[in-house]
Amino acid sequence: MNIVTPIFFSAFCLLSGVDSPKPPIKCLTDLAGPKRSMEVAIEELLDVPYILNPDSLKSSPSPSVSSFMLTISSNIDVELMQTNSNRLSTKQFNAIGYANVGDKIYIENIILNYPDGQGRKLGPLTFTIVSRTKISKPNYGVCGGG
């Protein structure tokens, strides 16, 4: 592919009124968007198993997620689940799958570790369940954790 192809494609999309394709969402920080909060379908959360894509961060060297806490808050219960990785655990996936419309899912205490030993805590992500199946949503394509 040469450099002209993407230019023609973008011009075609602009002139035809079609949005240019956006990169797929790869992590929950991306799904939450710049406001770090989003109304989502359960299906959307289950499509994105990672908290953060460290390769997309502007810092070098890239950090890794060492742990986070997932909290599901419903009208009758609150469930807390700690994970020591960048990926939702099987137990967390199952709990999200049983969430109901109106429940809130919080991902908090996200701890980043840098190769030099320094750590940083990211702000929380909040998801409100509005449906069981996918709904339309913005795609920020950033996957950063700032």
N, C-alpha and C positions, 0 to 999 in steps of 0.2 A: 504494500500500500504506500502510495506517495503522499506528500503533504497536501496535495490539492484535494484528495478524496474527502477528508474530514471537513474541509471548508465548503465543498459543494453540498455535502450532506447537511451541515448546519444551515446553510442558506436555503436548501430545500425545505427543511423543517420550519424555518422562520417564515418563508413565503407561503407555505401550505397551511400554516396555523397549527402544526403538530409540534408538541414539545420535543426537544432533543432527548435522547435516551439518557437516563441518569444512572450512575453506578448503583449496583444493588446494595441494600443495607446489609452490613456484615456484623454489626455489634449493637448492643443495647444503648450505648452512649449515642450512637448515630440515630437509632429509632426514637430516642427521647428528644432529639433536636436541640437547638440552642437554648430553649427554655428549660431543658432537662426534665420535662414533664409532657405526657402525651396521653390522649385517649386512644385505646387500642382494642383490638379483638384478641382473644386468647390465642388464636391461630398465629397472629403476628408475633407474639412473644415467643411462641414455640418454634418459629422459623429462625430465630436468631439466638444461638446458644452462648455467644461470647459477650463479655462485659465491655471489652475494649480491644481495638485493633492497634497494638503499640506501633506497628510499622507506619501508621498514618500520623503519628505525633511529630511535631516539628523539632522536638529535642533530640539530641544525639549524645550519648547512646540512648536507645529506646528503653523505656521501663517495662516491667512486666507486672501484671496484677497478681499480688500474692494472696489476697483474700477479700471477701465481701460478705455482707449479711443481706439475705433476702427475707423480706417480711411481707406476709399476705394478711391484709386486714379486711375482715368482713363484718357484717352486722352482728354476728354471734361469736366470733373467735379472732384471735391474732396468732399467727404461726411464724416463728423465727427459725431461720436455717442459715448457718454459717458454712461457707465453702472456702477452701484454701487453694484456689486456682482462678483462672480467668474464664472458666466455663461453668454454666449451670450444671448442677449435679442431677442425677436421675431422680432423686427425691424432690428436688426443686421443680424439675420438669413435670413430675406427676402432680405436685401441689398446684402449679399453675394450670394444668389441665383440668383440675377440679374447681377452679375459681368460678365465681358467678358474676353476672353483670352487676356492676356497682361496686365490686371489690376493688381495693387499691393494692398495688404491688409496689413495694419500695425496695430499691437496691441501695444500701447504705454502707458506710464504713469501707469504701473501696480503697484499698491500700495498694499503692504503686511502689515497687522497689526498683531502684536504678542499679546498674552494674557496679557503681562506686560505693554502694551500701546505703545511700541516702533513700529516704522514703518520703512519700507524699500521699495525703489523703484527698481523694476527689469528693466533690459534692454529691449528694444523693440524686438518684433517678426515681421518678414517680410515674407509674402507669395506672390509669383508671380503666377498668374493663367495661367496655360499652357494647360488646357483642362477642359471640363465640366464633363467628367467621370473619374473614378479612373485610376491612373497610378501606376506603381510599385514604391516603395519607401523604404528607409531603416527604420527599426523599432528600435529605440534606447531604448525603454522600460524604460526610466528613469523618466520622468514626474517631474523633479526637476526644480527649477527656478534660480539656481546660476548665 
